[in-house]
């Protein structure tokens, strides 16, 4: 294990003045870094490359497999549905996660679960892009940019693609460390949102039990248009683990070279969370 305490100091704009570990006399305490490249064998065994980052609040330690990739920004893809849902509730363009029905537009798409009406809860569960595209257009560019800026989300740049696709294409980039920064502040209610908005979004993030722990996580896949349709190039899994006491927040992305890599996102993350003692 290599322990580093200086990595976050030079990351202007990544964590800003946010104290991930606490404060002493008003100064942010940076969590010590445990660099564990040996954990990256989980990606190598699958024939790909990736990065795993986790903030263990019980020990106040940030574990990562690769500090360079931990700071590399990528399109957030469907992991953006977490802040997106919060903005929808906060602005009132979606009134509730269960009672408001968002109608299917009638366009048949390749994923059967997308071809029906949804609530915000089910749209999050099945990662229904067309529903969130409707929501984006309801929110509008001005309000969307206002919230992204207030969240300090990634590079805050929603340009370069239509409003209903900027998290899938365009200029928005977020790194694994920035994903954790957003999640910790959102979880802690640091954005000044209504408690209800925060509570409901945390409630609808998909969950999976693991022993005595519960893993809350959202997938994402970044793709390019190929001859046979959309081809994934990178995959995300972002979330947190609760197992009594303080949670552990994590972010993982990996290169997608084959369908099995997408399917293995959750198993890999779960295995790595087990190795660091989070589950």
Secondary structure, 3 states (H helix, E strand, C coil): CEEECCCHHHCCCCCCCCCCCCEECCEECCCEEEECHHHHHHHHCCCCCEEEEEEECCCCEEEECCHHHHCCCECCHHHHHHHHHHHHHHHCCCCCCCCCCECCCCCCCCCHHHCCCECHHHHHHCCCHHHHHHHHHHHCHHHHHHHHHHHCCCCCCCCCCCCCCCCCCCCCCECHHHHHHHHHHHHCCCCCCCHHHHHHHHHHCCEEEECCEEEEEEEEEEEEEECCEEEEEEEEEEEEEECCCCCEEEEEEEECCCHHHHHCHHHHHHHHHHHCCCC
